């Protein structure tokens, strides 16, 4: 890999680190935010949820817009919006303003994330180079989760919660300036025209469904307003599907969705996040509410897992070359099933970090990059150079909605079992966490079985790469 390509990969992977880190930092800072702004638990939950809804709802639109408007242009615009919204969050003096700023952050994050992943696909063609790049991308995501948890605790304690938003401003601006120097501004589709109706329908549909999932998870069960929002979201997606068959230049060409490998790979990406994303949340809660650790120590409890992720991810390409993509994917989901089930069964009200969490978390640290790298590679394997943003938007949307769905469902499982438990206190909470993790393990097991059905297009059938890694860089 050429030096300029390495620098571009470092920039794109650092963007992934920033976006994951931002979510973790704000979660740690929420109690301090509530105390300072006088916000109750409902208001606080929407400080986190507003970001998830706009992020998930706009990823697909952001990916296609990157193809049409230029990947670097949308990447820099997304980072600029993220920086501006973060500054507004740092200056907010009411919870309403802060929620609005978080929603705007989600818009910027969606544009930046979709464009960054599309740029990675352009820079690194099919094969070993792409697998290594995806490994680095996954490693930075794993590092971002722990770094965000640690920095969230340190910055909130030393400088106050507003400093966490100003950190976003600084990092986003630095990445934006580097993007203008390192990335080519000429990567855009030759197609013209934009499917405005489809864009509005899919964005509104995905946003409403994200809202319904988040609200249902928060309440523990769907209410009338939640069901209405979810129904409206589904209706808009049906309208979107009809529109895509009738417009000249659809946002998502129906032929793309007819590709079996793409459909299965995106479903597996969603299942992976449905099991993985809630696991971090549940383990952190277990360490704090059951074992009595501080938020900072609870975050550091996930450090061994993230270290294994960082060590494993760069080597995933070699494993794929040796075993093949499908076999490596099945191995990753098998380890995800084993690690999540082991973790769930090991939890005990009178346990310790070393007796309950450490060993299974190391297994999960190996599983996470294998699953993420292989599903991303499979979901983008047959994308043409003009479809990189679309492929990026599809797989990112699948992962984001898997995260939202998983958190809503597994937290609801944990809450229901805890409330119904015959015991009380730590024992009841542990029973809830155990049940939720075992449901997550079942989902990982289903994904492992489905992964054996993956059939990728033959190399001769893949679209020719636009250029070699490094040639698309200035």
Residue, then its C-alpha position, 0 to 999 in steps of 0.5 A: x500500500x502506498x504512503x498516500x493510501x495509508x494516510x487516506x485510510x488513517x483519515x477515514x478510519x479516524x472518522x469511524x473512531x470519531x463517530x463511535x467515540x461521540x456516542x460513547x462519550x455522550x452516554x457517559x456524560x448524560x448524568x452530568x448533563x441532566x444535573x446541569x440542565x435540570x432535565x429528567x430521564x425522558x429528556x436525557x434519553x432523547x439527547x442520545x436518541x435524537x442522534x440515533x434517529x437522524x443518523x439511521x434515517x439519513x445514511x441511505x440518502x447520504x450514500x447515494x448523494x455522495x455518488x451523485x455530488x462527490x464523495x469528498x465534498x459530502x464527506x467534508x460537508x458532513x464533518x463541517x455540519x458535525x462540528x457546527x452542531x457539536x458547537x451548538x451542543x456545547x453552548x446549549x443551556x436548555x435540554x431542547x436546544x441540546x436535543x436539536x443539536x444532537x439531531x443535527x449531529x446525527x445528520x452530519x454523522x450520516x453524511x460523513x459516515x456514508x461518504x467515508x465508507x464509500x471512499x474506502x471502497x473506491x480506494x481499495x479494490x476487491x481482495x486482500x487490500x480491501x479486507x486489510x482496509x476494512x480490518x483497520x476500519x473495524x479496529x478503529x471502531x472498537x477503539x472508539x467505543x472504549x476511548x469514548x467511554x474513558x474520555x467521557x469520564x475524564x473530560x466530564x470529571x475534569x472540565x465538565x460535560x460541555x468539553x465533550x462536545x468541544x472535543x468533537x468540534x476540534x477533531x471534526x475540523x482537523x479531519x475536514x482539513x486533512x480530507x481536502x489535502x489527502x482525498x481526491x475531489x473527482x470521485x463522483x458518478x457521471x449520472x445526473x438527476x436526483x430521485x427527490x420523491x424517493x429520497x423524501x419517502x425513504x428518509x421519512x420512513x427510516x426516521x419514523x421507524x427508528x423513532x418507533x424502535x427507540x421510543x418502544x425500547x425506552x417505554x419497554x413496550x410499544x404505545x399508541x403513538x409508537x405504533x402509529x409512527x412505526x406504521x407510518x414509517x412502513x407505509x412510507x417505505x412501501x411508497x418508496x418501493x413503488x416509486x423506485x420502479x417508476x422513476x428514471x433514476x431511482x435512489x436505489x435501483x430495484x436491480x441492486x436489491x435483487x442481488x441475493x448476496x447483497x440482500x443476505x449480507x445486509x441482513x447479516x450485518x443487521x443481525x451482527x449489530x442486533x447482538x453486538x451493540x446491546x452487549x456493550x450497554x448491558x455489560x456496562x450496566x451489569x458492572x455498574x448496577x450489579x457489581x457496584x463499579x463507577x462509570x469510568x471503571x465500568x467503561x474500562x471493563x470493556x478495555x480488554x475486549x477492545x484491545x483484542x479487537x484492535x489486535x485481531x482486525x488487521x489480521x482478518x484479511x489473512x484469515x479470509x485469504x486462508x479460509x475464504x470469506x464465507x468460512x471466516x464469516x461463519x467462524x466469526x458468527x460462531x464465536x459471537x454466539x459462543x461468547x455471548x452465550x458464555x457471557x450470559x450464563x456466567x453473569x452472577x449477582x455475587x460475581x466479579x469482573x474476572x469471574x464473569x466478564x473477562x474471559x467471554x469478552x476476549x472471545x467477543x473481541x475476536x468475533x467482532x472484527x471477523x463479523x464486521x469485516x466479512x459482512x462489510x466485504x460481502x455487502x459491497x462485493x458486487x458494487x460497481x464504482x458508481x454504486x459505492x455510495x449506495x452500497x455504503x449507505x445500504x450496509x451502514x443503514x442495516x448496521x444502524x437499524x440493527x443497533x437500534x432494534x437490538x437495543x430496543x428489543x434486548x433492553x425490553x427483554x432485560x426489563x421484563x425479566x427483571x420486573x417478573x423475577x421472584x428475587x429483588x435487587x442485584x439478583x433480579x437485575x442479573x436475571x434480566x441481563x442474562x436473559x437479554x444476552x441469551x436472546x442476543x446469542x440466539x440471534x448470533x446463532x441464527x446468523x451463523x446458520x444463514x452465513x453458510x448460505x452466502x454465495x458471492x459472485x465469481x471474480x469474473x462477474x465483479x465490476x472492474x475497479x476504478x483504479x488501484x489503491x493510491x491512484x485516486x489520491x492527490 
